[in-house]
Every structure is written in structure tokens, then in C-alpha cells.
């Protein structure tokens, strides 16, 4: 497979036609080899129009969904960004090209080591990989101008919202039954408000089901 041609076709068919207008984001996705962030036996799926598993509970998203959610966060080249559940590191590598700095969070040492290895290969020197509970975020590394979450969740931990800087944005996909919808939280005056700009097909992030409430 001609991976470079496949990457160009992916940008032209999945990204540009779907209201993604940030030229820096498009350029980053056009330049970064998606296959470098997949296991060897899955590299041929790098440019498929569907999520591809990179490890337990982690996926390389379909380009359309990833690009639209990142685009909604309006990341600038002065932003300090948190990438929650960074998986194999693709999302952090893209963010590193459009932000000032990135903290990539994973929940165990093995996942963190994989992300570090992949990010080093593509020269993402402004990314720091940290390991810890995903629900806690990275409180010692913030506040953050933007936060991206690498999977759909049913509940947003308050800790994530608390780590947003004034004017900060949290881009996450909410799962409600069969519906998954992008949600953008914005912090202003110490409070957060959200809007839901579009539906998406982001894969589920394990461990974030909403607590069930017992009713008589």
C-alpha cells in the first residue's frame, strides 16, 4: 500500500469535507503517518474509515471524528494541552504540532511507555507523557488551555473541568445510549458551560460509565 497516497486521500475524503478548516490541524494530519501508531499486524488499517484498536480499550479514531472533535477545541500555538487516554500517542503527536505543549496521560506504565516510544520516533519533543488515574486528570501539570479525551464517556469527572484555565476548552464525546455526541465545555468566570455541536462515532473509553442511581 502507498501510505502517503492513502493519507492524502483520507484528508481529502474524511477531513476537508467535514467542516474542518484549521489549516494547521489539516497539515499535521497530512504529515504524520498514522501507521506508525498501530501494531504491525494492523498497519494496513491505518487509513480505514473506522476506529482501529491500538491496545486494550484504546483506538486510532476514524479521521473524520478525530479531526472534528480536535477542531472544536480551537487549539492555538500558545496553548498548553492535556490529552487524556492518549493510547499509542497519535492524538498527542497531532496536538504537539498545533499547540505549545502537551501532557499525554495514560493509566499504566506499559501504555505510557508505548506512547513515549512512538512520540519519540516522530520527534514530538514538546509532549510529556505521565501515568496516573484518567479520572484525576493531571492536576500537577495544569491548568490547561484545552483538554482532549481519547474516547466516548458517559460522565465527565469534575477534576477535568477544574483543571481548565480561564477560557479553557474541554472537547469530549458523550455516550448516551446509542447516541454519541461531541460536547465542548468552556470555562469562564470560574464556571463551565457546554454545547453539543455534532454527533460522532468515537469509540467508548472503558471505565467511564455513569453511576447508576437506585430508584424504588
C-alpha positions, -999 to +999 in steps of 0.1 A: +000+000+000+012+035-008+007+050+027+014+086+016-012+084-011-037+068+013-030+096+038-037+123+011-069+105+001-080+103+038-075+141+042-094+149+010-123+125+017-127+125+055-113+157+069-117+186+044-153+179+035-164+178+072-161+215+083-125+211+095-109+244+084-079+247+107-050+246+082-025+237+109-046+207+120-050+196+084-013+199+078-004+180+109-027+151+099-014+152+063+022+150+075+020+124+104+020+087+094-010+071+112+005+037+106+034+045+129+009+044+158-005+009+151+007-026+158+024-042+129-005-065+121-029-036+119-009-011+099-029-019+067-060-005+085-044+029+093-065+048+067-097+029+070-128+049+078-134+033+112-117+031+146-087+007+148-076-008+181-041+002+192-043-015+226-068-026+253-095+000+253-076+024+230-082+032+194-070+052+165-102+071+157-116+075+122-100+106+108-133+125+104-144+121+140-109+128+154-104+159+133-139+174+141-135+169+178-100+184+179-111+212+157-139+220+181-114+228+208-098+256+188-063+248+199-038+276+193+000+276+191+002+291+226-020+265+243-010+240+270-030+209+263-039+178+282-045+146+261-065+121+283-062+084+273-035+092+247-032+055+237-004+049+213+003+086+211-012+097+177-035+123+192-007+137+213+016+139+182-011+158+163-017+182+192+020+187+196+021+203+161-007+228+168-001+236+205+028+250+226+030+219+248+011+187+255+007+165+286-002+130+274-020+109+302-022+072+303-033+049+332-005+024+334+033+021+328+030-002+297+007+022+279+028+052+289+060+035+276+044+027+243+032+063+239+067+076+248+084+053+222+060+063+194+062+101+202+100+100+203+100+083+168+081+113+153+101+139+172+073+152+194+096+168+219+070+191+234+050+162+248+053+149+283+038+115+290+025+110+325+009+079+341-020+081+366-057+076+370-075+090+340-104+104+361-080+125+381-065+142+350-030+157+356-036+183+384+002+189+389+007+198+353-022+223+347-041+244+343-048+236+307-060+258+278-075+227+261-083+191+271-090+163+246-104+130+257-095+099+237-128+081+238-165+085+245-176+087+281-210+087+299-198+111+327-172+139+328-152+140+361-152+173+379-114+170+381-112+176+344-133+207+345-113+220+375-081+218+355-092+241+328-076+275+327-098+306+323-111+304+288-101+268+286-120+242+265-126+205+271-135+185+240-151+152+248-176+127+233-206+119+254-222+085+251-260+084+259-274+050+249-269+046+211-261+083+206-226+097+208-223+135+206-193+158+208-195+181+238-174+213+242-170+226+277-157+262+282-146+277+314-154+314+321-155+333+354-147+301+373-177+283+358-182+259+329-209+257+303-212+233+274-227+229+240-231+199+217-221+208+182-224+175+163-228+137+166-198+114+161-188+078+162-159+079+187-151+046+204-161+040+241-134+047+267-136+020+294-142+029+330-164+059+324-200+046+328-223+069+347-231+057+382-265+040+384-290+056+407-312+032+426-349+041+424-379+025+441 
